[in-house]
Amino acid sequence: MAIPTTNAADAKAQAEKIKALELAVSTIEKQFGKGSIMRLNAGDSLIKDIEVISTGALSLDIALGIGGLPKGRIIEIFGPESSGKTTLALSVIAQAQKKGGVVAFVDAEHALDINYAKKLGVNIGDLMISQPDNGEQALEITETLVRSGAIDVLVIDSVAALTPRAEIEGDMGDSHMGLQARLMSQALRKLTGAISRSNTLVIFINQIRMKIGVMFGNPETTTGGNALKFYASVRLDVRRVGALKNGEEVVGNRTAVKVVKNKMAPPFTKVEFDLMYGEGISAEGDILDLATTANIVEKSGSWYSYKGERLGQGRDQAKEYLKANLNVRDELRASVLSKNGIGELLMTNDMSDNVADDASVEMDVPKKSKKTAPAKEAKVPLN
């Protein structure tokens, strides 16, 4: 860390600065413990690869730039009603369980459908769930679980349902201006450090409200004040953009997710994927779209082909082919990841096994969580 000097006086002044700095560091470490302050090039534990958990949607993992959602950070998923927010969070839970992670779900809305979670691949036998009576209780439970250091993923559904105790105990019609915003601000100040130390991925699901009297700009806002916007490392805006039909029957939604904030990679990427009813995110459809955009899969008219072999006529038939031929699906996935510059870790992660019936979900053998280095900026196709 030596700075070039031109004369003896400068060298002496520099030596005194270094000595003063060493004394300051020594004092800080005595007062607050070793590791309270360190140099980034000293090989300390502060420098580590970013550990991520897949979202279950390959296109979204690529859009995030690091291959998934980062552990030890706060994530906000928001959007209109029935847009797929909880489904996306449950997909993250299922992916974490496949890597042997311990997961928890704080159901402040008291509306979690266990059977639906099971269909999405969640091992409900290992899912810890809490249905708190008020916002303070929900956030205290969250803090206790995070500080235990044993939780890999924790989902709070939703911020809008974190009703302050004073509002619950008060009468209908009473004014409680700013109570929820103050509650969230205080909780996040306490939680941020603990979340980083415990390496827990904490996901807040949030709802959208309309600002009154907005004449210009976007009138939409999220509940719970501004604190969550600042503390979140990643914010995902989930929207339903269309219906997927089988004849006249609606079988799913076309869902768009925009990364509106990302502290880990460039933000403002946008992706679309299929969200099938009773099944969740269509991994096959997502891979097929990405492979087609990257010219890995050839599309001639309505036919899809890969290495001279026809996958099917029409997108639905091609998806069914990939479901039946997992080796082809995994090969396409690896090719897409390689082309987008995502590391080897995601190439070996288990695919999301979607289950479309009420039968019990067969879970993969848990594996220890691995770490992945930050990837270079991914080129994400905009559908």
C-alpha positions as CSV (number, residue, x, y, z in Angstrom):
1,M,0.0,0.0,0.0
2,A,3.1,2.2,-0.3
3,I,2.7,5.5,-2.1
4,P,5.7,6.7,-4.3
5,T,7.5,9.6,-2.5
6,T,9.8,12.3,-3.9
7,N,11.8,13.2,-0.9
8,A,12.7,12.1,2.7
9,A,10.1,14.4,4.2
10,D,7.3,12.8,2.2
11,A,8.6,9.3,3.1
12,K,8.6,10.2,6.8
13,A,5.1,11.6,6.6
14,Q,3.9,8.4,4.8
15,A,5.5,6.2,7.5
16,E,3.7,8.2,10.2
17,K,0.4,7.8,8.4
18,I,0.9,4.0,8.1
19,K,1.8,3.8,11.8
20,A,-1.2,5.8,12.8
21,L,-3.5,3.6,10.7
22,E,-2.0,0.4,12.2
23,L,-2.7,1.9,15.7
24,A,-6.3,2.7,14.7
25,V,-6.9,-0.8,13.3
26,S,-5.4,-2.3,16.5
27,T,-7.7,-0.2,18.7
28,I,-10.8,-1.1,16.6
29,E,-10.0,-4.8,16.8
30,K,-9.4,-4.6,20.6
31,Q,-12.8,-2.9,21.0
32,F,-15.0,-4.7,18.5
33,G,-13.1,-7.9,17.8
34,K,-10.8,-9.2,15.1
35,G,-12.2,-8.8,11.6
36,S,-14.1,-5.7,12.4
37,I,-12.0,-3.9,9.8
38,M,-9.8,-5.4,7.1
39,R,-8.2,-4.8,3.7
40,L,-10.0,-6.4,0.8
41,N,-6.8,-7.8,-0.7
42,A,-5.7,-9.5,2.5
43,G,-7.4,-12.8,1.6
44,D,-9.8,-12.5,4.6
45,S,-13.2,-14.3,4.8
46,L,-14.9,-11.1,3.7
47,I,-13.8,-11.9,0.1
48,K,-16.0,-14.9,-1.0
49,D,-17.9,-16.1,-3.9
50,I,-21.6,-15.2,-4.1
51,E,-23.7,-18.2,-3.2
52,V,-26.9,-18.2,-5.1
53,I,-30.2,-20.2,-5.2
54,S,-31.9,-20.8,-8.5
55,T,-35.4,-19.3,-9.1
56,G,-36.5,-22.3,-11.1
57,A,-36.7,-20.2,-14.2
58,L,-33.4,-20.4,-16.2
59,S,-34.2,-17.1,-18.1
60,L,-34.6,-15.3,-14.7
61,D,-31.4,-16.8,-13.3
62,I,-29.5,-15.5,-16.4
63,A,-31.2,-12.1,-16.1
64,L,-30.0,-11.8,-12.5
65,G,-26.5,-11.9,-13.8
66,I,-25.1,-14.3,-11.1
67,G,-27.2,-17.4,-11.8
68,G,-29.9,-16.9,-9.2
69,L,-30.9,-15.0,-6.0
70,P,-28.0,-14.2,-3.7
71,K,-27.8,-15.6,-0.2
72,G,-27.3,-13.2,2.7
73,R,-29.4,-10.6,1.0
74,I,-32.9,-9.2,1.1
75,I,-35.1,-9.7,-2.0
76,E,-38.4,-8.1,-2.8
77,I,-40.9,-9.7,-5.1
78,F,-43.9,-7.4,-6.0
79,G,-46.7,-7.2,-8.5
80,P,-50.5,-7.1,-9.0
81,E,-52.8,-9.8,-7.6
82,S,-52.5,-13.3,-9.1
83,S,-49.4,-12.4,-11.1
84,G,-47.3,-15.3,-9.7
85,K,-45.4,-13.7,-6.8
86,T,-46.0,-16.5,-4.3
87,T,-45.5,-19.2,-7.0
88,L,-42.0,-17.7,-7.8
89,A,-41.1,-17.6,-4.0
90,L,-42.3,-21.3,-3.6
91,S,-40.2,-22.2,-6.7
92,V,-37.1,-20.7,-4.9
93,I,-38.0,-22.7,-1.8
94,A,-38.2,-26.0,-3.9
95,Q,-34.8,-25.3,-5.4
96,A,-33.2,-24.6,-2.0
97,Q,-34.6,-27.9,-0.7
98,K,-33.1,-29.8,-3.6
99,K,-29.7,-28.5,-2.5
100,G,-30.4,-29.7,1.1
101,G,-31.4,-26.3,2.4
102,V,-33.6,-25.6,5.4
103,V,-36.5,-23.3,4.5
104,A,-39.2,-21.4,6.4
105,F,-42.4,-19.6,5.3
106,V,-44.0,-16.8,7.4
107,D,-47.6,-16.8,6.1
108,A,-48.9,-13.4,7.3
109,E,-51.8,-13.6,4.9
110,H,-52.9,-17.0,6.3
111,A,-53.5,-18.1,2.8
112,L,-50.8,-20.6,1.8
113,D,-52.2,-23.6,-0.2
114,I,-50.2,-26.6,1.0
115,N,-51.4,-28.8,-1.9
116,Y,-50.4,-26.2,-4.4
117,A,-46.9,-25.9,-2.8
118,K,-46.6,-29.6,-3.0
119,K,-47.4,-29.6,-6.8
120,L,-44.6,-27.0,-7.3
121,G,-42.0,-29.4,-5.9
122,V,-41.9,-28.1,-2.3
123,N,-41.2,-30.9,0.3
124,I,-44.0,-29.8,2.7
125,G,-42.8,-32.2,5.3
126,D,-39.6,-30.2,5.7
127,L,-41.2,-26.8,5.3
128,M,-41.3,-24.7,8.5
129,I,-44.4,-22.5,8.5
130,S,-45.6,-19.8,10.8
131,Q,-49.0,-17.9,10.7
132,P,-48.4,-14.9,13.1
133,D,-51.2,-12.8,14.6
134,N,-49.7,-9.4,13.8
135,G,-46.8,-7.7,12.1
136,E,-44.6,-7.4,15.2
137,Q,-44.9,-11.1,15.9
138,A,-44.1,-12.0,12.3
139,L,-40.9,-9.9,12.2
140,E,-39.8,-11.2,15.7
141,I,-40.2,-14.7,14.4
142,T,-38.3,-13.8,11.3
143,E,-35.4,-12.3,13.4
144,T,-35.2,-15.3,15.6
145,L,-35.0,-17.7,12.6
146,V,-32.4,-15.6,10.9
147,R,-30.2,-15.2,14.0
148,S,-30.3,-19.0,14.5
149,G,-28.1,-19.3,11.4
150,A,-29.9,-22.5,10.4
151,I,-32.2,-21.2,7.7
152,D,-31.2,-21.0,4.1
153,V,-34.4,-19.4,2.6
154,L,-37.1,-17.5,4.5
155,V,-40.2,-16.1,2.8
156,I,-42.5,-13.5,4.3
157,D,-45.9,-13.4,2.5
158,S,-46.7,-10.5,2.4
159,V,-45.6,-7.1,3.6
160,A,-49.1,-5.7,3.2
161,A,-50.4,-8.3,5.7
162,L,-47.9,-7.3,8.4
163,T,-50.5,-5.4,10.3
164,P,-49.2,-3.5,13.4
165,R,-50.5,-4.7,16.8
166,A,-52.0,-1.2,17.5
167,E,-54.1,-1.4,14.4
168,I,-55.4,-4.9,15.2
169,E,-56.3,-3.9,18.8
170,G,-57.8,-0.6,17.7
171,D,-61.3,0.0,16.4
172,M,-62.4,0.0,12.8
173,G,-62.0,3.4,11.2
174,D,-59.1,4.5,13.6
175,S,-56.3,6.3,11.8
176,H,-52.9,4.7,12.1
177,M,-50.8,6.9,9.8
178,G,-47.3,5.5,9.0
179,L,-47.4,2.6,11.6
180,Q,-46.6,-0.1,9.1
181,A,-43.8,2.0,7.5
182,R,-42.2,2.6,10.9
183,L,-42.5,-1.1,11.8
184,M,-40.8,-2.1,8.5
185,S,-38.1,0.5,8.9
186,Q,-37.2,-0.6,12.4
187,A,-37.3,-4.3,11.5
188,L,-35.0,-4.0,8.5
189,R,-32.5,-2.0,10.4
190,K,-32.2,-4.8,12.9
191,L,-32.4,-7.6,10.3
192,T,-29.9,-6.5,7.7
193,G,-26.7,-7.3,9.7
194,A,-28.1,-10.6,10.9
195,I,-29.1,-11.7,7.4
196,S,-25.7,-11.0,6.1
197,R,-23.9,-12.9,8.9
198,S,-26.2,-15.9,8.7
199,N,-26.1,-16.0,4.9
200,T,-29.9,-16.4,4.8
201,L,-31.9,-15.5,1.7
202,V,-34.9,-13.5,2.9
203,I,-37.7,-12.9,0.4
204,F,-40.4,-10.3,1.1
205,I,-43.5,-10.6,-1.1
206,N,-45.2,-7.3,-1.6
207,Q,-48.4,-5.9,-3.1
208,I,-49.1,-2.9,-5.3
209,R,-51.2,0.1,-4.4
210,M,-52.2,3.2,-6.4
211,K,-51.1,6.7,-5.3
212,I,-54.0,9.1,-5.2
213,G,-53.8,12.3,-7.3
214,V,-50.8,11.3,-9.5
215,M,-51.2,13.1,-12.8
216,F,-47.8,12.3,-14.4
217,G,-45.6,9.2,-14.0
218,N,-46.4,5.8,-12.6
219,P,-49.1,5.9,-9.9
220,E,-48.2,2.5,-8.6
221,T,-46.3,2.0,-5.3
222,T,-45.6,-0.8,-2.9
223,T,-46.9,-1.1,0.7
224,G,-44.8,-0.7,3.8
225,G,-43.0,2.5,3.0
226,N,-39.6,3.1,1.4
227,A,-37.3,1.1,3.7
228,L,-37.7,-2.2,1.9
229,K,-36.8,-0.5,-1.5
230,F,-33.5,0.7,0.0
231,Y,-32.5,-2.5,1.9
232,A,-33.4,-4.9,-0.9
233,S,-30.5,-6.1,-3.0
234,V,-32.8,-7.4,-5.7
235,R,-36.3,-6.2,-6.6
236,L,-38.4,-8.2,-9.0
237,D,-41.6,-6.9,-10.7
238,V,-43.9,-9.8,-11.6
239,R,-46.7,-9.3,-14.2
240,R,-49.1,-11.5,-16.0
241,V,-49.0,-10.6,-19.7
242,G,-51.3,-13.1,-21.2
243,A,-53.2,-16.4,-20.9
244,L,-52.0,-19.8,-22.2
245,K,-54.8,-21.8,-23.7
246,N,-55.3,-25.4,-24.7
247,G,-58.2,-25.0,-27.1
248,E,-60.7,-22.9,-25.1
249,E,-59.3,-23.9,-21.7
250,V,-56.9,-21.6,-20.0
251,V,-54.1,-23.8,-18.7
252,G,-51.6,-21.1,-17.5
253,N,-50.2,-17.6,-17.7
254,R,-47.4,-16.0,-19.7
255,T,-45.5,-14.2,-16.9
256,A,-43.0,-11.3,-17.3
257,V,-40.5,-10.5,-14.6
258,K,-38.4,-7.3,-14.7
259,V,-35.4,-6.9,-12.5
260,V,-36.0,-3.3,-11.4
261,K,-33.1,-3.2,-8.9
262,N,-30.0,-5.4,-8.7
263,K,-26.9,-4.7,-6.6
264,M,-25.2,-7.8,-7.9
265,A,-25.3,-7.2,-11.6
266,P,-26.7,-4.7,-14.2
267,P,-30.5,-4.2,-13.5
268,F,-33.5,-3.5,-15.8
269,T,-33.3,-6.9,-17.6
270,K,-36.7,-8.4,-18.4
271,V,-37.7,-12.0,-19.2
272,E,-40.9,-13.9,-19.9
273,F,-41.8,-17.6,-19.1
274,D,-44.8,-19.9,-18.9
275,L,-46.5,-20.3,-15.5
276,M,-48.7,-23.4,-15.7
277,Y,-51.7,-24.0,-13.4
278,G,-51.0,-26.8,-10.9
279,E,-47.4,-27.1,-12.2
280,G,-45.6,-23.8,-11.7
281,I,-42.8,-22.5,-13.9
282,S,-42.4,-24.5,-17.1
283,A,-38.7,-25.3,-17.2
284,E,-39.0,-26.9,-20.6
285,G,-40.8,-24.0,-22.2
286,D,-38.2,-21.6,-20.7
287,I,-35.2,-23.6,-22.0
288,L,-36.9,-24.0,-25.4
289,D,-37.4,-20.2,-25.8
290,L,-33.8,-19.4,-24.7
291,A,-32.3,-22.1,-27.0
292,T,-34.4,-20.9,-29.9
293,T,-33.4,-17.2,-29.4
294,A,-29.7,-18.3,-29.2
295,N,-30.1,-20.3,-32.4
296,I,-29.2,-23.5,-30.5
297,V,-32.6,-24.9,-31.5
298,E,-33.6,-24.3,-35.1
299,K,-37.2,-23.2,-35.9
300,S,-38.5,-23.6,-39.4
301,G,-42.1,-22.6,-39.8
302,S,-43.8,-24.3,-36.8
303,W,-41.2,-27.1,-36.5
304,Y,-38.5,-27.1,-33.8
305,S,-35.2,-29.1,-34.5
306,Y,-32.0,-29.8,-32.6
307,K,-29.0,-31.3,-34.3
308,G,-31.1,-32.4,-37.2
309,E,-33.6,-34.1,-35.0
310,R,-37.2,-32.8,-34.9
311,L,-38.5,-31.9,-31.5
312,G,-42.0,-31.4,-32.6
313,Q,-44.4,-29.3,-34.6
314,G,-45.5,-26.3,-32.5
315,R,-44.1,-25.1,-29.2
316,D,-46.4,-27.3,-27.1
317,Q,-45.2,-30.5,-28.8
318,A,-41.6,-29.4,-28.5
319,K,-42.1,-28.8,-24.8
320,E,-43.6,-32.3,-24.4
321,Y,-40.6,-33.8,-26.2
322,L,-38.2,-32.1,-23.8
323,K,-40.3,-33.4,-20.8
324,A,-40.0,-36.9,-22.2
325,N,-36.3,-36.6,-23.1
326,L,-34.5,-35.2,-20.1
327,N,-31.0,-35.8,-21.6
328,V,-31.9,-33.5,-24.5
329,R,-33.4,-30.9,-22.1
330,D,-30.3,-30.9,-19.9
331,E,-28.0,-30.7,-22.9
332,L,-29.9,-27.6,-24.2
333,R,-29.8,-26.1,-20.7
334,A,-26.0,-26.5,-20.5
335,S,-25.6,-25.0,-24.0
336,V,-27.8,-21.9,-23.0
337,L,-25.8,-21.4,-19.8
338,S,-22.5,-21.7,-21.6
339,K,-23.6,-19.2,-24.3
340,N,-24.7,-16.7,-21.6
341,G,-21.5,-17.0,-19.6
342,I,-23.0,-18.4,-16.4
343,G,-20.6,-20.6,-14.4
344,E,-20.4,-24.4,-14.1
345,L,-22.4,-24.5,-10.9
346,L,-25.7,-24.0,-12.6
347,M,-24.9,-26.6,-15.2
348,T,-24.8,-29.3,-12.5
349,N,-27.8,-28.0,-10.4
350,D,-30.9,-30.2,-10.5
351,M,-33.7,-29.2,-12.8
352,S,-37.0,-28.3,-11.3
353,D,-39.2,-31.4,-11.4
354,N,-42.7,-30.1,-12.0
355,V,-45.6,-32.3,-10.9
356,A,-49.0,-31.8,-12.5
357,D,-51.1,-34.1,-10.4
358,D,-52.0,-34.7,-6.7
359,A,-49.5,-37.5,-6.3
360,S,-46.7,-37.1,-3.8
361,V,-43.6,-35.2,-5.0
362,E,-40.4,-37.2,-5.4
363,M,-37.6,-35.1,-4.1
364,D,-34.0,-35.3,-5.2
365,V,-31.3,-36.4,-2.8
366,P,-30.2,-33.3,-0.8
367,K,-26.8,-32.0,-1.7
368,K,-24.6,-29.6,0.1
369,S,-24.9,-26.0,-1.1
370,K,-22.1,-24.9,-3.4
371,K,-20.7,-21.4,-4.2
372,T,-20.4,-19.7,-7.5
373,A,-18.3,-16.8,-8.6
374,P,-20.0,-13.7,-9.9
375,A,-20.6,-14.1,-13.6
376,K,-20.1,-11.5,-16.3
377,E,-23.1,-9.6,-17.5
378,A,-25.5,-12.0,-19.2
379,K,-27.2,-11.2,-22.5
380,V,-30.9,-11.9,-21.8
381,P,-33.3,-12.3,-24.7
382,L,-36.4,-10.1,-24.4
383,N,-39.4,-12.0,-25.4
